[in-house]
Structures are given as structure tokens and as C-alpha cells.
């Protein structure tokens, strides 16, 4: 596939950008028929912007304080994404809630990665919440973003067991490894135009070998 035919991906970040790096690595290894064309952060010193620079991807900082309102800030984001002809937007540790107008503009074209098995434990500090509730399994979820917080249709999930001596930090570290696997996978399915949505359900077109994907692609790994 030529570079002109690849899915044009934009990424919104707020922090170190390890999921951004996983996406970039997958594109450069030829495992992902996509190209990251712009990385935008609401934090000036986010390390994710440095990751973008190192790979020749335009890094853009948009100052929320200079925008005056959430709507004006999101309009600035839309302008940048449109300028770079972004076809799919990926949220990778992006800590701002998108406005309804933004969601409407990119409906079913925004993916997010969340370090829990949604719909359980949306929001922040999810490993802490899971351990407090005594869960036996945790994991991560890629979903399409909607107007809620971590409420959009689920694309793909990975399941991780919770051990008796688990800490918030050890669980988060093990989950992160699977985030780096399933996010590029979800993007590739989108690039292949295999995902479709019916109500709250995301289905994947394909052979019988992809049945696990259509059922949520959950798996347990010791």
C-alpha cells in the first residue's frame, strides 16, 4: 500500500504517549496500514510531542487557556485536524472531555483506549477502583468515543487476571502491555474498513477466523 493510500491518523495526547509510540511503531513496522500525520497536545511539555518530533510527525501544542471556552478550543483542534486531512482520530492519554460539537463532527471516527474492561470503571484511577472492589480480572478497552466519558461502543478488549498480591502499579503496568497490542489492532481493522456499528455493538466483517473479534476479542493471559 502506498503512503497516499494509507489511513491518515491524528492523535490527541496529554502525557508521555506510550500508546502513541505503539501506534507509530506499528506503522513503521508495516503492521498498520496507516500514517500518523499530526500529534496534538493540550500540555506544552507533554513527552508525546517529543515522540512525534523524533519520528518526523508534526507536533502541535494548543493552549486551552488561550481559547476562552471549551467550544473554541475544540474548534481550533478541528481546524488543525482538517488541515492535516485526518480520517481517524485516536485519543492516547488525552485528559480533556470532547465537546458534543466535536463528537458530532467526527462521529464514529474517534477511538479511545481505556485501562479497564468497560463499562466497568470508567474515568480515572481505574486500577485502584478495581482492586478496591476485589475484581478477579481487569484489562483494557478500545472504543469509539461518544458524548459520555468512556461510554462509546466497544471495539476490542483484552483481559488480564488480577493476582492476590497485586498493586495499582503492577496491574497498570501489565495492562499497558496489552493496550499497546489492541490499539494498533483496532486501528488496522478500521483501516481495512471491516468495522461497522449497529446500535451499541461494533462488529467486524471477515472470515470465521475473526469470530473472536466480533465477539469482543477478549482473551485471558496468565
C-alpha positions as CSV (number, residue, x, y, z in Angstrom):
1,X,0.0,0.0,0.0
2,X,1.4,3.4,-1.0
3,X,1.6,6.2,1.5
4,X,-1.1,8.0,-0.3
5,X,-3.5,5.1,0.3
6,X,-2.8,4.8,4.0
7,X,-5.3,5.8,6.6
8,X,-4.5,9.3,7.9
9,X,-4.5,9.2,11.7
10,X,-4.4,12.1,14.1
11,X,-3.6,11.6,17.8
12,X,-4.6,13.7,20.8
13,X,-2.3,13.4,23.8
14,X,-1.7,15.0,27.2
15,X,1.2,13.0,28.7
16,X,4.0,10.6,27.9
17,X,2.4,9.0,24.9
18,X,3.3,5.3,25.2
19,X,0.2,4.3,23.2
20,X,1.2,6.9,20.6
21,X,4.6,5.2,20.4
22,X,2.9,1.8,20.0
23,X,0.9,3.2,17.0
24,X,3.9,4.8,15.4
25,X,6.0,1.6,15.9
26,X,3.2,-0.5,14.2
27,X,3.1,1.9,11.2
28,X,6.9,1.9,10.8
29,X,7.0,-1.9,11.0
30,X,4.4,-2.2,8.3
31,X,1.9,-3.8,10.6
32,X,-0.5,-0.9,10.3
33,X,-1.9,0.5,7.0
34,X,-2.0,4.0,8.5
35,X,0.2,7.0,8.9
36,X,0.2,9.3,11.9
37,X,0.1,12.8,10.3
38,X,-0.3,15.0,13.3
39,X,0.0,14.8,17.1
40,X,-1.8,17.5,19.2
41,X,-1.4,18.1,22.9
42,X,-3.1,20.4,25.4
43,X,0.1,20.2,27.5
44,X,3.1,22.2,26.3
45,X,5.7,19.8,27.7
46,X,4.0,16.5,27.1
47,X,6.6,14.0,26.2
48,X,4.4,12.6,23.5
49,X,5.2,15.7,21.5
50,X,8.9,14.8,21.6
51,X,8.0,11.3,20.4
52,X,6.3,12.9,17.4
53,X,9.3,15.1,16.6
54,X,11.6,12.1,16.7
55,X,9.6,10.4,14.0
56,X,9.1,13.4,11.8
57,X,5.4,13.9,12.7
58,X,4.2,17.5,13.2
59,X,3.8,18.2,16.9
60,X,1.2,20.8,17.8
61,X,0.5,22.4,21.2
62,X,-2.8,24.1,21.6
63,X,-3.1,26.2,24.8
64,X,-6.5,25.7,26.5
65,X,-6.1,28.9,28.4
66,X,-5.8,30.9,25.2
67,X,-9.1,29.6,23.7
68,X,-11.6,31.2,26.1
69,X,-14.0,28.2,26.1
70,X,-14.2,24.5,25.5
71,X,-16.0,25.0,22.3
72,X,-13.4,27.5,21.0
73,X,-10.6,25.1,22.0
74,X,-12.2,22.2,20.2
75,X,-12.9,24.4,17.1
76,X,-9.1,25.0,17.0
77,X,-8.5,21.3,17.1
78,X,-11.0,20.7,14.3
79,X,-9.2,23.2,12.2
80,X,-5.8,21.5,12.7
81,X,-7.2,18.1,12.0
82,X,-9.0,19.3,8.9
83,X,-5.8,20.9,7.7
84,X,-4.0,17.6,8.0
85,X,-6.9,15.7,6.4
86,X,-7.2,13.4,9.4
87,X,-9.5,10.4,8.7
88,X,-9.4,8.7,12.1
89,X,-8.7,10.5,15.4
90,X,-7.1,8.5,18.2
91,X,-7.1,9.6,21.9
92,X,-4.0,8.4,23.7
93,X,-4.0,9.6,27.3
94,X,-5.9,12.7,26.3
95,X,-7.3,14.2,29.5
96,X,-9.9,16.6,28.2
97,X,-13.6,15.7,27.6
98,X,-14.5,16.5,24.0
99,X,-17.5,18.7,23.4
100,X,-20.7,17.4,21.8
101,X,-20.0,19.5,18.7
102,X,-16.6,17.9,18.3
103,X,-18.0,14.4,18.7
104,X,-20.7,15.2,16.1
105,X,-18.1,16.4,13.6
106,X,-16.1,13.2,13.9
107,X,-18.9,10.8,14.7
108,X,-17.6,7.1,14.6
109,X,-14.2,8.4,13.7
110,X,-12.7,8.8,17.2
111,X,-11.1,5.9,19.1
112,X,-10.1,5.9,22.7
113,X,-8.1,3.5,24.8
114,X,-9.1,2.9,28.4
115,X,-7.2,0.8,31.0
116,X,-10.3,-1.2,32.3
117,X,-12.9,-3.5,31.0
118,X,-15.7,-1.1,30.1
119,X,-18.4,-0.4,31.0
120,X,-16.9,-1.2,34.4
121,X,-14.7,1.6,36.0
122,X,-14.8,4.5,33.6
123,X,-12.9,7.7,34.3
124,X,-9.7,7.9,36.4
125,X,-7.8,5.7,38.9
126,X,-9.4,2.6,37.4
127,X,-6.9,0.1,38.8
128,X,-7.4,1.4,42.3
129,X,-11.2,1.1,41.9
130,X,-10.9,-2.4,40.6
131,X,-8.6,-3.5,43.4
132,X,-10.9,-1.9,46.0
133,X,-13.8,-3.9,44.5
134,X,-11.9,-7.1,44.6
135,X,-12.1,-7.9,40.9
136,X,-10.5,-11.1,39.6
137,X,-10.0,-9.8,36.1
138,X,-9.2,-6.4,34.6
139,X,-7.9,-5.4,31.2
140,X,-8.3,-2.7,28.6
141,X,-10.8,-1.5,26.1
142,X,-10.6,0.3,22.7
143,X,-13.9,2.0,22.0
144,X,-15.4,4.7,19.8
145,X,-15.8,7.9,21.7
146,X,-19.2,9.5,22.2
147,X,-20.6,12.3,24.3
148,X,-20.1,10.5,27.5
149,X,-16.9,9.6,29.4
150,X,-15.8,6.1,28.3
151,X,-19.3,5.2,27.3
152,X,-18.9,4.7,23.5
153,X,-19.4,1.4,21.6
154,X,-16.7,-1.2,22.4
155,X,-14.4,-2.3,19.6
156,X,-11.9,-4.6,21.2
157,X,-10.8,-5.7,24.7
158,X,-8.0,-7.6,26.4
159,X,-8.5,-9.4,29.7
160,X,-5.8,-9.5,32.4
161,X,-6.0,-11.6,35.6
162,X,-5.7,-9.8,38.9
163,X,-3.3,-11.6,41.3
164,X,-3.7,-11.7,45.1
165,X,-0.5,-9.6,45.7
166,X,-1.5,-7.1,43.0
167,X,-0.8,-3.4,43.5
168,X,-2.2,-0.5,41.5
169,X,1.2,0.0,39.8
170,X,1.8,-3.7,38.9
171,X,-1.6,-4.1,37.5
172,X,-1.4,-0.9,35.4
173,X,2.0,-2.0,34.0
174,X,0.7,-5.4,32.9
175,X,-2.5,-3.9,31.4
176,X,-0.4,-1.3,29.5
177,X,1.4,-4.1,27.5
178,X,-2.0,-5.2,26.2
179,X,-3.1,-1.6,25.4
180,X,0.0,-1.4,23.1
181,X,-1.3,-4.5,21.3
182,X,-5.0,-3.9,20.9
183,X,-4.9,-0.2,20.0
184,X,-3.0,-0.8,16.7
185,X,-5.2,-3.8,16.0
186,X,-8.3,-1.8,16.3
187,X,-6.9,0.9,14.0
188,X,-5.9,-1.7,11.5
189,X,-9.4,-3.2,11.4
190,X,-10.7,0.4,10.8
191,X,-8.2,0.9,8.0
192,X,-9.4,-2.3,6.4
193,X,-13.0,-1.0,6.6
194,X,-14.0,-4.1,8.5
195,X,-15.7,-2.4,11.5
196,X,-19.4,-1.4,11.5
197,X,-21.7,-0.3,14.2
198,X,-25.3,-1.4,14.9
199,X,-26.7,0.5,17.9
200,X,-24.1,0.0,20.7
201,X,-22.5,-3.0,19.1
202,X,-19.3,-2.9,16.9
203,X,-19.0,-5.8,14.5
204,X,-16.1,-6.9,12.4
205,X,-16.5,-8.1,8.8
206,X,-14.3,-11.1,7.9
207,X,-13.8,-14.8,7.9
208,X,-14.7,-17.3,10.6
209,X,-11.2,-16.8,11.9
210,X,-12.3,-13.4,13.1
211,X,-15.2,-14.6,15.2
212,X,-13.3,-13.8,18.4
213,X,-13.0,-10.2,17.2
214,X,-16.7,-10.0,16.5
215,X,-17.5,-11.3,20.0
216,X,-15.3,-8.6,21.6
217,X,-11.8,-10.3,21.1
218,X,-11.4,-10.8,24.8
219,X,-8.7,-13.2,26.0
220,X,-7.1,-14.3,29.2
221,X,-3.4,-14.3,29.6
222,X,-1.6,-15.6,32.7
